[in-house]
């Protein structure tokens, strides 16, 4: 049975929530493997719109087991609030939910440090959410973190809080000039959380291993995106965890247990917060994408920066994640754009880059090299059949495949579940059938499902459609 990792291929906000919600129908276990309540997954269903910050998106699917893995940092108050809100809307969480006892807790002092440190940076601020994510991961690496397993052991929890506050209160007062915390108040609040969450606490690694051994399909859900990964992203403008596919394995799952990696990308590019963004648009085209795409952060409420699709960003994501397929979301947002551009390179100080550079100076000051493609007349909103897409939209998807050397398996044409074109289901992949090739919109390789004759064309024969231009134009 297929075990699949779903990751963002850009800077987060790619629409992973919807994709996971769809794939969850084929999965038995859905695991959130990293990040914290700084993430936001939006799922639109007939029952309304749900925004999740900690709970896996698959919690809406009946008969599924959802897990918060050991790589997640958990704000217990935020988690309980999310569980309560879900219950108020008719979805009860019980034996179908589990929390890793190894997952680290976000403490009140983590939030205070996060906000104070960000404020102190001034113009150099990273653009964090202020939810304590970074400081919680710092404590984890410093080996002074407090874990979920400690939360249900009052004596041990109290001892760790008191020990940490000796140093942390001094740091807050003398470095940031803010008030410290008392152990009594923290323990009173958090031990009450512990009583509420205790029934869900388990050994997630063992739970997932047994599920796989019994032939159950496991879907791993990442937060943020590849270029926010603390190791592989546009450092230092990144999150504090491993948002790439490898992050799924640090939760106690060996890499040989993963059958496929699905990278999710918008049909254009967005980014929230500070950091380099080579294809960012500050004109009416960018504002049009922001308006039509309703580009507002589910967690922060901040407007997302919008720009053209960046093939350099995607190709890098395919490489470091080992993506076996791509899901392209929000294709319909491009309906009203008469001319489309895709960045195929960067130019900096006379040098042409064909792969994404690590040097932040290059990313912040480069001029993207664009290919220009024609837009399409008519609407793609709600289209569920690939044949019904305009020819220009098909060409756009084929070009994404060619530039990333990765097949497109899913195309999203709207916010609702049913507004989806499923070309090939990633949940059907298995390592035992690893020789099976996968097909995307180009039909360049064999698969269980082919496009109608005349629609397929080999990736290697696709050429730039109109012209190559640079951002300076």
C-alpha positions as CSV (number, residue, x, y, z in Angstrom):
1,X,0.0,0.0,0.0
2,X,1.3,3.5,-0.8
3,X,2.9,5.7,1.8
4,X,3.0,9.3,0.5
5,X,4.6,12.5,1.7
6,X,2.9,15.8,0.7
7,X,5.2,18.9,0.8
8,X,5.0,22.4,-0.4
9,X,7.3,23.2,-3.3
10,X,7.4,27.0,-2.9
11,X,7.3,29.2,0.3
12,X,4.2,27.6,1.8
13,X,0.6,28.4,1.2
14,X,0.5,26.2,-1.9
15,X,-2.9,24.6,-1.1
16,X,-1.6,21.5,0.6
17,X,-4.7,21.4,2.9
18,X,-7.0,20.7,0.0
19,X,-4.7,18.2,-1.6
20,X,-4.2,16.3,1.7
21,X,-8.0,16.4,2.3
22,X,-8.5,14.7,-1.1
23,X,-5.8,12.1,-0.8
24,X,-7.0,11.3,2.8
25,X,-9.9,9.4,1.3
26,X,-7.4,6.8,0.1
27,X,-5.2,6.9,3.3
28,X,-5.7,5.1,6.6
29,X,-3.4,7.3,8.7
30,X,-2.6,11.0,8.3
31,X,0.5,12.3,10.0
32,X,1.5,16.0,10.5
33,X,5.3,15.7,10.7
34,X,6.7,19.2,11.5
35,X,6.0,22.8,12.2
36,X,3.5,24.3,14.7
37,X,0.5,26.6,14.9
38,X,2.3,29.0,12.6
39,X,1.0,27.0,9.7
40,X,-2.5,27.2,8.3
41,X,-4.3,24.7,6.1
42,X,-7.6,25.7,4.6
43,X,-10.2,23.1,3.5
44,X,-13.4,24.0,1.8
45,X,-16.2,21.4,2.2
46,X,-20.0,21.2,1.8
47,X,-20.1,21.8,5.6
48,X,-18.1,25.0,5.2
49,X,-14.5,26.2,5.3
50,X,-12.2,24.8,7.9
51,X,-8.8,26.3,8.8
52,X,-6.4,24.0,10.7
53,X,-3.2,25.2,12.4
54,X,-2.1,22.0,14.1
55,X,-4.6,19.2,13.3
56,X,-3.9,17.3,10.2
57,X,-6.3,18.3,7.3
58,X,-7.4,14.6,7.1
59,X,-9.2,14.9,10.4
60,X,-12.4,15.7,8.4
61,X,-12.3,12.3,6.8
62,X,-14.2,9.6,8.6
63,X,-12.5,6.4,9.7
64,X,-9.0,7.9,9.5
65,X,-6.4,8.0,12.2
66,X,-4.7,11.4,12.5
67,X,-1.3,11.9,14.3
68,X,0.7,14.9,15.4
69,X,4.2,13.5,15.0
70,X,7.4,14.1,17.1
71,X,8.7,16.8,14.7
72,X,5.8,19.1,15.6
73,X,6.0,21.7,18.3
74,X,2.7,22.0,20.1
75,X,1.0,24.9,21.8
76,X,-1.5,22.8,23.9
77,X,-3.8,25.7,24.4
78,X,-4.1,26.3,20.7
79,X,-4.6,22.6,20.1
80,X,-7.4,22.3,22.6
81,X,-9.1,25.4,21.1
82,X,-8.9,23.8,17.7
83,X,-10.4,20.5,19.0
84,X,-13.2,22.4,20.7
85,X,-14.0,24.4,17.6
86,X,-14.1,21.3,15.5
87,X,-16.5,19.6,18.0
88,X,-18.8,22.7,17.9
89,X,-19.0,22.1,14.1
90,X,-20.0,18.5,14.4
91,X,-16.7,16.7,14.2
92,X,-15.8,14.7,17.3
93,X,-12.2,13.7,17.9
94,X,-11.5,10.6,19.9
95,X,-9.6,7.4,19.2
96,X,-9.0,8.6,15.7
97,X,-6.4,11.1,17.0
98,X,-3.0,10.7,18.6
99,X,-0.2,13.0,19.8
100,X,3.5,11.9,19.9
101,X,4.8,11.8,23.4
102,X,8.1,13.0,21.9
103,X,6.7,16.2,20.4
104,X,8.0,19.4,22.1
105,X,5.7,21.9,23.8
106,X,5.5,25.6,23.1
107,X,5.7,27.4,26.4
108,X,4.5,30.9,27.3
109,X,8.1,32.2,27.5
110,X,8.8,30.9,23.9
111,X,6.1,33.4,22.6
112,X,7.6,36.2,24.7
113,X,11.1,35.6,23.4
114,X,9.8,35.3,19.8
115,X,8.0,38.6,19.8
116,X,10.8,40.5,21.6
117,X,13.5,39.1,19.4
118,X,11.6,39.9,16.2
119,X,11.0,43.5,17.4
120,X,14.6,44.0,18.3
121,X,15.7,43.0,14.8
122,X,13.9,46.1,13.3
123,X,14.4,46.2,9.5
124,X,16.2,42.8,9.7
125,X,13.2,41.0,11.0
126,X,12.4,37.6,9.6
127,X,8.6,38.0,9.6
128,X,7.8,35.3,12.1
129,X,4.2,34.8,13.4
130,X,5.3,35.4,17.0
131,X,3.8,32.1,18.1
132,X,7.0,30.8,19.8
133,X,7.9,28.3,17.1
134,X,11.6,29.2,16.7
135,X,12.4,29.5,20.4
136,X,10.7,26.1,21.0
137,X,12.9,24.5,18.4
138,X,15.9,26.3,19.9
139,X,15.2,24.7,23.3
140,X,14.7,21.3,21.6
141,X,18.2,21.5,20.1
142,X,19.7,22.9,23.3
143,X,18.2,19.8,25.0
144,X,16.2,21.8,27.5
145,X,12.9,21.4,25.8
146,X,9.8,20.1,27.5
147,X,7.9,17.4,25.7
148,X,4.3,16.2,25.6
149,X,5.3,13.1,27.6
150,X,6.5,15.5,30.4
151,X,3.1,17.2,30.4
152,X,1.4,14.2,31.8
153,X,4.0,13.7,34.5
154,X,3.3,16.7,36.9
155,X,6.4,16.2,39.0
156,X,8.8,16.1,36.1
157,X,7.0,18.9,34.3
158,X,7.2,21.2,37.3
159,X,10.9,20.4,37.8
160,X,11.8,21.2,34.2
161,X,9.8,24.5,34.2
162,X,11.5,25.7,37.3
163,X,14.9,24.8,36.0
164,X,14.3,26.6,32.6
165,X,12.9,29.8,34.2
166,X,16.1,30.4,36.1
167,X,17.9,31.2,32.9
168,X,15.0,32.4,30.7
169,X,13.6,35.0,33.1
170,X,17.1,36.5,33.4
171,X,17.3,36.6,29.6
172,X,13.9,38.2,29.2
173,X,14.6,40.9,31.8
174,X,18.2,41.8,31.0
175,X,18.3,41.3,27.3
176,X,14.8,42.3,26.1
177,X,13.6,44.3,29.1
178,X,10.4,42.3,29.5
179,X,8.8,40.6,32.5
180,X,9.6,37.1,33.4
181,X,7.3,34.2,34.3
182,X,6.4,32.3,37.4
183,X,6.6,28.5,37.5
184,X,3.4,28.2,39.5
185,X,1.2,29.9,36.9
186,X,2.7,28.0,34.0
187,X,2.3,24.7,35.8
188,X,-1.3,25.4,36.8
189,X,-2.3,26.2,33.2
190,X,-0.3,23.5,31.5
191,X,-1.0,20.6,33.8
192,X,-4.7,21.3,33.2
193,X,-4.0,21.0,29.5
194,X,-2.2,17.7,30.2
195,X,-5.2,16.2,31.8
196,X,-7.3,17.1,28.7
197,X,-4.7,15.8,26.2
198,X,-3.5,12.7,28.1
199,X,-5.9,10.2,26.3
200,X,-4.3,11.1,23.0
201,X,-0.6,10.7,23.9
202,X,1.2,7.8,22.4
203,X,4.4,6.4,20.8
204,X,3.8,7.7,17.3
205,X,6.7,5.8,15.8
206,X,5.4,2.5,17.0
207,X,1.8,3.4,15.9
208,X,2.9,4.3,12.4
209,X,5.2,1.3,12.1
210,X,2.4,-1.1,13.1
211,X,0.0,0.6,10.6
212,X,2.5,0.1,7.8
213,X,3.2,-3.5,8.8
214,X,-0.5,-4.2,8.6
215,X,-0.7,-2.8,5.1
216,X,-2.3,0.5,5.9
217,X,-1.6,3.5,3.8
218,X,0.0,6.4,5.6
219,X,-0.1,10.0,4.3
220,X,2.5,12.4,5.7
221,X,1.4,16.1,5.7
222,X,4.0,18.8,5.9
223,X,3.5,22.5,6.8
224,X,5.1,25.5,5.2
225,X,7.2,24.8,2.1
226,X,10.5,23.6,0.7
227,X,12.1,27.1,0.6
228,X,11.2,27.7,4.3
229,X,13.1,24.6,5.4
230,X,15.6,25.5,8.0
231,X,18.4,23.7,6.2
232,X,17.4,23.8,2.5
233,X,15.4,27.0,2.3
234,X,16.3,30.7,1.7
235,X,18.1,30.9,5.1
236,X,17.7,32.9,7.3
237,X,14.2,33.8,6.0
238,X,13.0,30.3,6.9
239,X,11.0,28.5,9.5
240,X,12.7,26.5,12.3
241,X,11.9,23.0,11.2
242,X,12.5,20.6,8.2
243,X,9.6,21.3,5.9
244,X,11.1,19.1,3.2
245,X,10.2,15.4,2.7
246,X,13.1,14.2,4.8
247,X,11.4,15.8,7.8
248,X,8.8,13.0,7.6
249,X,11.5,10.5,8.4
250,X,12.9,12.2,11.5
251,X,9.6,11.2,13.3
252,X,10.7,7.5,13.4
253,X,9.9,6.4,9.9
254,X,12.7,5.0,7.8
255,X,13.1,6.4,4.2
256,X,12.5,3.0,2.7
257,X,8.9,3.1,4.0
258,X,8.1,6.1,1.8
259,X,6.7,5.2,-1.6
260,X,6.1,8.6,-3.2
261,X,6.6,12.4,-2.6
262,X,4.0,14.8,-4.0
263,X,5.1,18.4,-4.3
264,X,2.3,21.0,-4.3
265,X,2.8,24.2,-6.2
266,X,0.6,27.1,-7.1
267,X,0.3,28.0,-10.8
268,X,2.1,31.2,-9.8
269,X,4.2,32.0,-6.8
270,X,3.4,33.6,-3.4
271,X,5.4,34.4,-0.3
272,X,4.4,35.7,3.2
273,X,6.9,37.7,5.3
274,X,10.4,38.9,4.5
275,X,12.9,37.2,2.3
276,X,14.0,37.0,-1.4
277,X,11.3,36.6,-4.0
278,X,12.9,37.0,-7.6
279,X,9.6,36.9,-9.5
280,X,7.6,39.2,-7.2
281,X,5.2,41.5,-9.0
282,X,4.4,45.0,-7.6
283,X,2.2,46.0,-10.5
284,X,-1.5,45.5,-11.4
285,X,-0.8,41.9,-12.4
286,X,0.5,41.1,-9.0
287,X,-2.4,42.8,-7.3
288,X,-4.8,41.0,-9.6
289,X,-3.3,37.6,-8.5
290,X,-3.6,38.7,-4.9
291,X,-7.3,39.6,-5.3
292,X,-8.4,36.7,-7.4
293,X,-6.4,34.2,-5.5
294,X,-7.6,35.6,-2.1
295,X,-4.0,35.6,-1.1
296,X,-4.3,36.3,2.7
297,X,-2.4,34.1,5.2
298,X,-4.7,31.7,7.1
299,X,-2.6,32.1,10.2
300,X,-1.2,35.7,10.0
301,X,-4.0,37.4,8.1
302,X,-1.2,39.2,6.1
303,X,-1.5,39.7,2.4
304,X,0.8,37.4,0.4
305,X,3.3,38.7,-2.0
306,X,2.5,37.4,-5.5
307,X,4.6,36.8,-8.6
308,X,5.1,34.7,-11.7
309,X,5.8,31.0,-11.5
310,X,9.4,30.3,-10.8
311,X,10.8,27.1,-12.4
312,X,14.1,27.5,-10.6
313,X,12.2,27.3,-7.3
314,X,10.3,24.3,-8.4
315,X,13.2,22.4,-10.0
316,X,15.1,22.8,-6.7
317,X,12.1,21.6,-4.7
318,X,11.7,18.5,-7.0
319,X,15.4,17.7,-6.5
320,X,15.8,18.0,-2.7
321,X,12.4,16.4,-1.9
322,X,12.8,13.6,-4.5
323,X,9.3,14.5,-5.8
324,X,7.7,11.7,-7.8
325,X,4.8,14.0,-8.9
326,X,3.5,17.6,-8.7
327,X,0.0,18.9,-7.8
328,X,-0.7,22.3,-9.4
329,X,-3.2,24.4,-7.6
330,X,-5.1,27.6,-8.3
331,X,-4.8,27.2,-12.1
332,X,-8.1,29.1,-12.3
333,X,-6.6,32.3,-10.8
334,X,-4.7,32.7,-14.1
335,X,-7.9,32.8,-16.2
336,X,-7.9,36.5,-16.7
337,X,-4.2,36.9,-17.5
338,X,-3.6,37.4,-21.2
339,X,0.2,36.7,-21.1
340,X,1.9,34.4,-18.7
341,X,5.6,34.2,-17.7
342,X,7.7,31.5,-16.1
343,X,11.2,32.2,-14.7
344,X,13.7,29.8,-16.3
345,X,16.9,31.4,-15.0
346,X,18.4,34.3,-13.1
347,X,20.9,36.9,-14.2
348,X,23.3,38.5,-11.7
349,X,26.4,40.5,-12.4
350,X,26.6,39.2,-15.9
351,X,26.3,35.5,-14.9
352,X,23.3,33.4,-16.0
353,X,22.1,30.9,-13.4
354,X,20.1,27.9,-14.6
355,X,19.8,26.4,-11.1
356,X,18.7,28.1,-7.9
357,X,21.7,29.6,-6.1
358,X,22.3,29.3,-2.4
359,X,23.8,32.8,-2.1
360,X,21.2,35.1,-0.6
361,X,22.8,38.1,-2.3
362,X,22.1,36.6,-5.7
363,X,18.5,35.8,-4.9
364,X,17.8,39.3,-3.5
365,X,19.4,41.1,-6.4
366,X,19.0,38.9,-9.5
367,X,16.9,39.6,-12.6
368,X,14.8,36.6,-13.5
369,X,14.9,35.4,-17.1
370,X,11.4,34.7,-18.3
371,X,9.7,32.6,-20.9
372,X,6.4,34.1,-22.1
373,X,3.4,32.0,-22.9
374,X,-0.1,33.0,-24.0
375,X,-2.9,33.0,-21.5
376,X,-6.3,31.4,-22.3
377,X,-9.7,32.6,-23.1
378,X,-12.6,31.3,-21.1
379,X,-12.6,29.9,-17.5
380,X,-11.0,26.9,-15.9
381,X,-12.9,27.3,-12.6
382,X,-14.5,24.1,-11.5
383,X,-13.2,22.1,-14.5
384,X,-12.8,18.4,-13.5
385,X,-11.8,16.9,-16.8
386,X,-8.4,17.5,-18.4
387,X,-9.9,17.4,-21.9
388,X,-12.1,20.4,-21.0
389,X,-9.1,22.7,-20.2
390,X,-8.1,25.3,-22.9
391,X,-5.2,24.3,-25.1
392,X,-3.1,27.1,-23.6
393,X,-3.7,25.9,-20.1
394,X,-2.6,22.4,-21.1
395,X,0.5,23.9,-22.7
396,X,1.2,25.7,-19.5
397,X,1.0,22.5,-17.4
398,X,3.2,20.7,-19.9
399,X,5.8,23.4,-19.7
400,X,5.9,23.0,-15.9
401,X,6.5,19.3,-16.4
402,X,9.3,19.9,-18.9
403,X,11.0,22.5,-16.7
404,X,10.9,20.4,-13.6
405,X,11.3,17.0,-15.1
406,X,8.4,15.9,-12.9
407,X,4.9,14.8,-13.9
408,X,1.8,16.7,-12.9
409,X,-0.6,14.2,-11.3
410,X,-3.2,16.6,-9.8
411,X,-4.6,20.0,-11.0
412,X,-6.8,22.1,-8.8
413,X,-9.2,24.5,-10.5
414,X,-11.0,25.9,-7.5
415,X,-11.2,25.9,-3.7
416,X,-13.8,23.1,-3.4
417,X,-12.9,19.5,-3.1
418,X,-14.6,18.6,-6.4
419,X,-12.8,21.3,-8.3
420,X,-10.0,18.9,-9.0
421,X,-8.5,17.0,-12.0
422,X,-6.9,13.7,-10.8
423,X,-4.6,12.4,-13.6
424,X,-2.8,9.8,-11.4
425,X,-3.4,9.1,-7.8
426,X,-0.1,9.2,-5.7
427,X,-1.6,6.9,-3.1
428,X,-1.5,4.1,-5.6
429,X,2.3,4.1,-5.8
430,X,4.2,1.4,-3.9
431,X,7.9,0.6,-3.6
432,X,7.3,-3.0,-4.6
433,X,6.2,-1.6,-7.9
434,X,8.9,1.1,-8.1
435,X,9.5,0.3,-11.7
436,X,6.1,1.6,-12.6
437,X,6.5,5.0,-14.3
438,X,4.2,7.8,-13.7
439,X,2.4,10.0,-16.2
440,X,1.5,13.7,-16.0
441,X,-0.3,15.9,-18.4
442,X,2.3,15.4,-21.2
443,X,1.8,11.6,-21.3
444,X,5.5,11.4,-21.9
445,X,5.9,8.1,-20.1
446,X,3.7,5.0,-19.7
447,X,1.2,4.8,-16.8
448,X,-2.1,3.2,-15.8
449,X,-3.9,6.1,-17.4
450,X,-3.1,7.9,-20.7
451,X,-4.3,11.1,-22.3
452,X,-6.4,10.7,-25.4
453,X,-4.4,10.2,-28.6
454,X,-3.2,13.5,-30.0
455,X,-3.1,15.2,-26.6
456,X,0.2,13.7,-25.5
457,X,3.6,15.1,-26.5
458,X,7.1,14.2,-25.2
459,X,8.6,16.5,-22.7
460,X,11.8,16.8,-24.6
461,X,10.1,18.3,-27.6
462,X,8.5,21.2,-25.8
463,X,10.1,24.5,-26.7
464,X,9.5,28.1,-25.3
465,X,6.2,29.2,-26.7
466,X,6.7,32.9,-27.3
467,X,9.9,34.6,-26.1
468,X,12.5,34.9,-23.5
469,X,12.6,38.2,-21.6
470,X,14.0,39.6,-18.4
471,X,12.4,41.3,-15.4
472,X,14.0,44.6,-16.4
473,X,11.5,44.9,-19.3
